Amino acid sequence: MQLNTVLLISGGATQALQLIAALSLLILLHEFGHFFFARLFKVRVEKFYLFFDFLFPFSGLLNFSLFKKKVGDTEYGLGWFPLGGYVKIAGMVDESMDKEQMALPPQPWEYRSKKAWQRLFIMLGGIIMNVIVAMVIYTIMFAGWGEEYLPTQNAKYGIMADSTAQSIGLQNGDKIVSIDGKPVARFNKIVGEIIFNEAKSMQVDRNGQPVNITIPEGTIRKIIKSKRNTFIQPRVPIVVEEVVKASEAEKMGLKAKDSIINVNGQAVMFYDEFENIKKASAGKPIALTVVRNGTAVVVNGVVPQEKMLGFLPSGPDAFFKYDKIKYNVPEAIAKGFSFTFDQFSNYWKQFKMIFTSKEIKASESVGGIVSFGKLFSPVFDWHDFLGLTAFVSIILAFMNLLPIPGLDGGYVIFLIYEMVTRRKVSEKVMERATTVGLVLLLGLMLYANGLDIFRLFKK
């Protein structure tokens, strides 16, 4: 049975290692879900493999494993083709296409001999396990780190608007009041509300006056296509957090905690104001007036052609009060449960938009191994790694629920049909449907990864 038919790799070594670790763990746990219910109902599991020991989806090609060991009735192994993993359940039509076994009379220890509801649990085992894994990880995160967020009302300087935001009428300094008339309590939820609910308008406070911003068609597509998460950000003063070694900023004499108040004779207060002047000064001299320990100091230099002076500015957490929620263990369990289903719901909305929204194009939104790999941070952080691993587990659960033969969801549809009509789907139909499903899955994978390759060359 299948199916975690996605191997994802990233550009950096750290990203690649995180990706491999997360997917290997999730694949093993997904397949263990099938294994657990199969053994619970006394069904023989002939193989349990991480990665495929054949050229997926062609079960008869290049059959060999990197490692294998038989324990009892089950052969445990590590395949050579890193595209997922599988368990081979006796008496089941799956990607192994073992027609010889299926031609023999059903045995008591085979999948096909069990009741429909037992077979349903076996098929749903991997999905159930993926959901449980996400819940457990989120519970650990909420118990260990709690939850921290910036209340929208605490972004007292308003927003920094990128070119897409400015094109619809937003301005730097606008304070977000509501989306389609509904207040958004958390600043980091604003863009999600616009995208997932295909919002039509935003209400802002501009210098104390209410302004209604109409969101024109095409805006959501631009936000998603940019992939920079810069549509709106909290507007912050321009303060140096860290100076990069051997950079122009270091040569100029900039120091951590310097607060920039003037650039080339123009007064500035916010990061966006500084950026606008700097970008217009590429290759030209630049004079910065900074406040250092209560004293105004002028430093001089030249803006490099790439427009990067070489310092990191302080982020919103240095200027605004963030709300932090701490959870005890029972509260963390409840929050982990609800958050898992919130994430599942959000992913369903994303997936549905590919087919229903005029704003979304599959060729721009679908990606393969490279796109997925880039989700992982190039700098390892336990909180980010666990959060992304939990989300990937939700994605695997969702994708396996799709009613495509060869995926768990395809088998579930056949079982539901059997339970409703009291008639089994013939093994011949199952074989043909599985073949078609596997070919479809192969086509989808080639398409998604082909888009990644095209984007790399397009750059």
Secondary structure by P-SEA (a helix, b strand, c coil): cccccbbbbcccaaaaaaaaaaaaaaaaaaaaaaaaaaaaacccccbbbcccccccccccccccccbbbbcccccccccccccccccccccccccccccccccccccccccccccaaaaaaaaaaaaaaaaaaaaaaaaaaaaaccbbbbccccccccccccaaaaaacccccbbbccccccccccccaaaaaaacccccbbbbbcccbbbbbbbccaaaaaaaaacccccccccccbbbccccccccccccccccccccccccccccccaaaaaaaaaacccbbbbbbbbcccbbbbbbbbbccccccccccccccccbbbbbbbbcaaaaaaaaaaaaaaaaaaaaaaaaaaccccccccccccccaaaaaacccccccaaaaaaaaaaaaaaaaaaaaccccccaaaaaaaaaaaaaacccccaaaaaaaaaaaaaaaaaaaaaaaaaaaaaaaac
